[in-house]
Amino acid sequence: MAAGAALAAVVAAGALHAVRGARAPNRTHPWLEAGANRSYVSLPVIVKETPHEPDAFTQGLCFDLDGTLYESDGLYRRSQVRRVDVATGRSLKRKANKGEHFGEGLTLVGRSLFQLTWREGIMHEYDVATLALRNSMPQPFRGEGWGLAYDERRKVAYATDGSYHVHVLDPANGWKAT
């Protein structure tokens, strides 16, 4: 399988490391050193590889509760939101973005997919069943749109802008920062 043609499913092995006693400096895993940040997440482990469309420039992805994969593909004039068959990597349904929108982070909130755009300052809302565009709105934070994830338990979304900032947003309250 070609390197760019596989979607790797990863899990963090040993999510939190507890360091006991002094150790020699570890250049590969510096968080394992005594006195290091003990909450650092370990390296991922590839548990399965599946086919993936080689032309897809994946920028964001999420799964629904049934295990259906949705992807946001980037690149101007090629950005889209896709429903993907995980077993084959083929698109089951797709919705193209406007040519001037570069798709980025994607998350599912209820029955809507939300997609950030890279530099356009726009966030799109799609119907998860049909991928029909429901709404386009100003991005709820300043800066570029990069990653987007929803925490179902806390009912907040986390967005990144390419810097060290993580924006905590409240989708139920117009995506306002919390």
Stockholm file with secondary structure:
# STOCKHOLM 1.0

chainA/1-178         MAAGAALAAVVAAGALHAVRGARAPNRTHPWLEAGANRSYVSLPVIVKETPHEPDAFTQGLCFDLDGTLYESDGLYRRSQVRRVDVATGRSLKRKANKGEHFGEGLTLVGRSLFQLTWREGIMHEYDVATLALRNSMPQPFRGEGWGLAYDERRKVAYATDGSYHVHVLDPANGWKAT
#=GR chainA/1-178 SS CCGGGEEEEEEESSSSCCCCSCCCCCSSCGGGSTTSCTTCCCCEEEEEEEECCTTCCEEEEEECTTCCEEEEECSTTTCEEEEECTTTCCEEEEEECCTTCCEEEEEEETTEEEEEESSSCEEEEEETTTCCEEEEEECSSSSCCCCEEEETTTTEEEEECSSSCEEEEEGGGTTEEC
#=GC SS_cons         CCGGGEEEEEEESSSSCCCCSCCCCCSSCGGGSTTSCTTCCCCEEEEEEEECCTTCCEEEEEECTTCCEEEEECSTTTCEEEEECTTTCCEEEEEECCTTCCEEEEEEETTEEEEEESSSCEEEEEETTTCCEEEEEECSSSSCCCCEEEETTTTEEEEECSSSCEEEEEGGGTTEEC
//
